[in-house]
Amino acid sequence: MTPTLAKTPGFCRDCLAEQKAETRRCASCGSPRLVRHNELYDLTLAHIDCDAFYASVEKRDNPDLADKPVIIGGGKRGVVSTACYIARIHGVRSAMPMFKALEACPQAVVIRPDMEKYVKVGREVRAMMQELTPLVQPLSIDEAFLELGGTERLHHDPPARTLAKFARRVEKEIGISVSVGLSYCKFLAKVASDLQKPRGFSVIGREEAVAFLAPRSVTTIWGVGKAFAATLEADGIRTISQLQGMDETDLMRRYGVMGQRLSRLSRGIDDRDVHLNDAAKSVSAETTFFDDISRYDDLVPVLRNLSEKVAWRLKKGAIAGHTVVLKMKTADFKSRTRNRKLEDPTQLADRIFRTGIELLQKETDGTRFRLIGIGVTDLCDPGRADPPDLIDVQSGRRAAAEAAMDKLRDKFGKGTVETGYTFGGKRGQ
């Protein structure tokens, strides 16, 4: 029987052969990984998301983990950073408390996060993205939006095929996999990238957008979390089709600005462009304790260690911060955030730490804490950072000592030099 000629454009994601017949497998290589869509060669906006990123990097570096459930996290008081797809089958999810994750999947291999390694791999993936188009808007270390309009002449292929080549290249050269969502707007590109994970490639076109969205939960829409979903459900709204049938003015009267978002995204209307990412809004570091800590003297060395991490990131990123923020979480999971604006921006661990302990002193009243963090906001160019302090005459000496420690750490590693505060005081997970 002669195969029917394909009416829908498509190609094989493994060998890239064009599909001229309506078959379930590639006529050239036999792969079932075909992508077909009426708008396949007209769409240019993509969302790329690395699959179970941290876990995938660890499995790449240790092949013995390939067929095992892997959880990235650690500490009995910690939470899951991410989990591989095998662990997810058992019910493990990101942000799940570690003890619950291990109840769900006791055979899992638990690995503590290695952020420096993950950042390095993430930069490698991003560099490959930027070879496709200058319009790359990162959302996090492992995902980004790309606009490939106008790149066909450069790559001698339409965006869809260029993206498929990119996914193959990431697997071959970096050793992890990505999922691709291709559409005409950010909202649906992001939705599409989640449809067939891992190693997915999904397309949502203009013609099908409204019908595609109609049966889905309102939580598909950005900004509709558990709390807002409960509000909508109390009003009898559970699916996007219900939103599609409502007047935008009525939705705005009920839910304010969010009502307009509900109206427009429910109909697949999203006019936001892909743009070069805005500068980071903050730099911070935090840790969750094995056991709750209440004593000021026990919290101080942890705060110093975190302050040094923040300062290192500021210096490496060539940025400074104007406001120091202390974050704490009590044993009963209540959050406390305190901040103080500095007269001049800073990159120094010394200033971050000293401001942090002033804020900390007011909070150590016997309350037991399970988490502490410190960071800076109001980021700016470092040119005006840390001028000489005419009142605190010792600050210049401390700054010089910190610069000397930075040089030693850059040359011999971060653990080469420790202050009296941090030595033996790392109590986090």
N, C-alpha and C positions, 0 to 999 in steps of 0.2 A: 504494500500500500504506500503510495507516494505521500510524504509529509505535506501538510498544508503550508503554503507560503506565509511567512510571518507578516501580519498586518501591524504589529506593534514593534517599534524599534527596540533592539536589545543586543546584549553582548555577554560573553562569558567572563566572569570575574577572575578566572584562573588563567586562561590563555588569551583573553581579550578578543577572541574571534567574534565577528558579527554573526548574529543568529538570523538566518534567512528562512528558517522553518519553525513552525509552532511545535517544538518538542520540549520535553522536560529536562533533557540533558544536552550538553553541548555537542554538536555534530562533529567538532574537531577533536576534543579531548575527553568527552564523556562526563565532564563535571556537571553536577546539578546546580552549581552556584551561578545561575543565570540572573540577570537583571533586565526586566522589560518594563517599559512605561511609554504611554503615548507622548508625554512631554519630556522624555529622557534627555533629549539633546537641546532642549530649550531652557532648562533650569540652570542657574549659576551660583546659587547661595547654598553653602554647605555647613553642617556642624559635624566636626570630627571629635570623637571621644575615645580615648584609650580604654581598652577592656580590662576591668579589675586591675587598674594600673600598678599599684604597689605589689600586689600578689603576683602579677605577671612578670614583673622585673625579678622578683625573688625566684620564681620558677625558672626563668631564663638562666639565672646565675647558678641554680642548683637543679640539674635535670632529675635528680632523685625525687623531687617534689612534684613532678609532672602530673601524676595520677592521684595525688593526695589532696585532701581539703586543707587549704592554707588560710589562716587568719592573720592579718597584720594588726597588731595592737599589743596588749601586754599589761601585766599587773592585775591583781585581783580587783583593784578599784578602777581600772582603766576601761576604755570602750574600744569597740572595733573600728579601726580606721577604714579598712576594706577587707573583703574576703573574696577568694576565688569562686568561680561558678560552681565548683563541686561543693564547697561549703555552703553556698547559697541554696543549693538543693535541699540541704538539711535545715534551712530556715535561718541561717546566719545573715545578718544585715548590718550595713554601716551604722555606726553610732549606737549599736546595741551594747549594753553592759557586758563586759567580758565573761562574767560568771554565767549569764544567760546564754551567751554564744557557745560556751563549753558544755552547758547542759544540752543544748540542741545538737552539738556535734563534738562529743568528747574525744573523738579520734583525730581532731584537727591538729595540725602543726601550727603553733603560734610563734610568730616572728615579730620582734620589736621593730618599729619603723626606722628606716635609715634614710632620713630626708635628704641628706647630701647626695646620696646615690640617685634617689628618685628625681631630684631637681636636675641633676646632670642628664639623665635619660630624657626628662621632659624637654630640656633645652635642645637635645638632639632632634626630637620629633618636631619641635617648633621650627627649628632651622630648615627642616625638610618642607614644612608648610610654607615657609617664606620663599622657598624656591618656586612654589607654584604661583603665588600672588603676593603683592605687597600688602594687600588688604587682609590681614590676619588679626583677629580680635580675640586674644586669649580670655577665657573665663576662669581658668585655674591652671594648675601645673599640667593637667592631662587632657584639656579640651579647649576647643576654640571654634569660632565662626570664621569662614573664609568666603570672600566674594571673588569668583573667578570670571566674571564678565569681562570680555575683551582679551582673554588669555589664549584663545583658540589658535591664533596665528603663532604665538610663542611656542606652544606645546604641540602644535600640529594635531590636536585632538579637541573635541568638545570637553567641557568641564567634567561630565560624568566619567568619561574614560580616563581623564587625567587623574581624577580622584581614585579610581580603581587601581591605576598604576602606582599611585602614592601608597595605598594600603598594602599592596604587594611589596613595595620597596621597604616599608617600615618592618614588615615581618622578616624580610630577608636580611636587612642590614642592622636592625636594632634588636630583633628577636622577640618583639611583642606584637599584639594585634590591635587594630582599631576598628571602630564601627563608624559608618558614614551615613549621614542623613542629608538628602538633597531635596531642596524645595525652592520656593520663590520668596520665602520670608524666614526670619529668624525663628519665630515661634514653631513653625511646622518643621523646619530643618532639625531643631532640637528634639521635637517629638519623634521624627523619623529615625534619628540615630539610636533611639532606645528600642525600636521595634523588633530587631532581629539579633540582638547581642548574644554571644560575641561574634566577631568577624561579620557584622551586619553591613548591608548596603540597601537602604530603603529610600523610596522616592514618594513624595506627596506633591501632586500638581495642583494647579489652580482649579481645574474643572471639578475635581473630586473633593476639594477641601471641606466644603460644608457637609457633604454626606459622610465623609470620613470622620469628622468630629462629632456628628450628631449623637451617636449612641454612647459616647465616652463620658466618663465621670467628670464632674466639674473640677476635680483635683488635677486634671490634665493641664489646666490653665495656670500659667505662671502666677505665683502669688496666692494661690488658693491652697493653703495648708489645712491642717486638721481643724484649727479653731474656726477659720472662715468657712470651711466646708460644713462645719456643724451649724453655723449661722444660716448658710444657704439651705441646708436640709430642714432646719426649723421653719423656713419659709416655703418648704415644699419643693425646693430646687435641687435635684440630684444629678441630672445629666445635662450635657451641653445643648442637646436639642431643645430643652426647656428654655435655656437662655436665648437660643436663636429665635424663639417665638415671642420674645419680649421686646418691648420698645426701649431704645437706649435711654431716653429721657427718664422713663420709669426706673430703670436700673440705677441711673445716676442719683435719682431722688432717694432711692433706698440705700445705696452703698457708696455714694460719693464718687470720687475719682475711680475707685475700683470698679464701680458699675460700668463706667465707660470701657475699661479694659475687658470686663466680662463680655460686653456687647460686641466689641470689635474682634477680639481673639476667637470668640465662639463662631464667628463667621469667616475666620481665616484672614482677617485684616490686620496687618502688622507692617507699618511703614518704616520701621527703624532700619537704618543702614548699618552695614559692617564698617567699623572704623578702627583706626589704630587705638589700642587700649588706653584708657585713662591711666594716669599714674596711680600707683598704689595709695590707698588712703591711710594705711597704718602699717606699722611693723611691730610684731609682738612675739612673745614666747610664753608658754605656760606648761605646767606639769600637774598631774594627778597623783596624789600620795597613795602609797600602799595602805597606810593607816592614817586616820584623821590626826591633824596636828593643831594644837591650840597655843603652844608656848611661843612667845615672840622670839626667844633665842633660837628656837628650832627653825622658824620661818625665815630668819634673816639670811643664813647662808644659801638657802634655796633662791631667795629673791636676788641675791648677788649673782648667782650662777645664771639666772634667767636674764638679768640686766646685761651681762656680758654677751649672751647670745644675741640680744636685740642690738647692742652696739656693733657687734661684728657684722650683722646683716645691714645695718645702716651704712657702715663704712664701705662694705663691698658693693652696695647699691648706689654709692655716691649721693646719699640723701641725708637729711637731718630732720628732727622732729621738734615741734614747739610745745606739745602737751604730753605729759607723762600720765599714763592710765594704769591704775592698779585694778586687777580683777581677782575676785575671790569667790569660791563656792563653798557654802557651809555643808556640814554633814547631812543636813536634810534637803540638800540640792537647791537652796536659795542663793541667788547670785547677788554679789555686791560689786559695784563698780565705782571707783573714786578716781578723780583726775585733778591735775594741777598744771596750769599754763606757766611756762618758764618765760623769763624776760627775754632770753635769746634762745634760738634753736640749739639742739645738741646732737652729737654723735657719741658722746662719751658714756661708757658704762658707769663711771663714777657719779655723774650727775643724775643719770636715770635711777641708779640705785639709791642715792641719798634722798632724792625726791620720793622714791617709792617707800623707803622706810619711814619717812615722815607721815605718809598716808597710812602705812601699815600700823603704826603705833596706836592710832585711834581705833583700830579694828580688833586689836588683840585684847579682848575683855573676857577671855575664858571660852569664847566661841570656838568650836572645833571646825576645822576647815579640811575639805577633801581636795581642793584645787586652789592653786595660786598662779597668777600670770601677771606679766607687766609688759607694757608696750608704749609706743609713742604715736601720736597722730599729728595733724596739721603739718604734713611733710613739706619740705622745701629744699632748695638748693643748699649745699653745705657751706657755701662761701661765707655766710654770716654766722656760722655755728661756733659756739664756745670761745667767745672773746675773753681776754684776761679779766679775772675777777679782782677788783681793787679792794673788796671787803674781805673775801676769803683768800688770803695770801698763799695758803697751802694748795689751792686748787691747781695752780700752774704746775707745781711739783707732781701732784697726782696725775695730771694730764700727761706730763712727760713720762712718768713711770708707765702709764697705760700704753703710750705709743711704743715704748721699749718692749713691753710684753707682747704687743701686737706683732712687732717685727720677729720676735722669737717664735711666736705661734705660727706665723706665716712660713717661717723657714723650717721649723721642726715639728709642727703639728699643734693642734689646739690644746692638748693636755700637757704641753711642755711646762707651762707656768701657771700656777694657781695663786690666788690671793689668800690671805689668812681667813677671809670670810668663807671662801668656797672649799678650802681643803677639808675633805672629809664630811662636807655638808650637803652632798647631793642626795636628797631624801625622796626625790620624785620617782616616777616609774621608769 
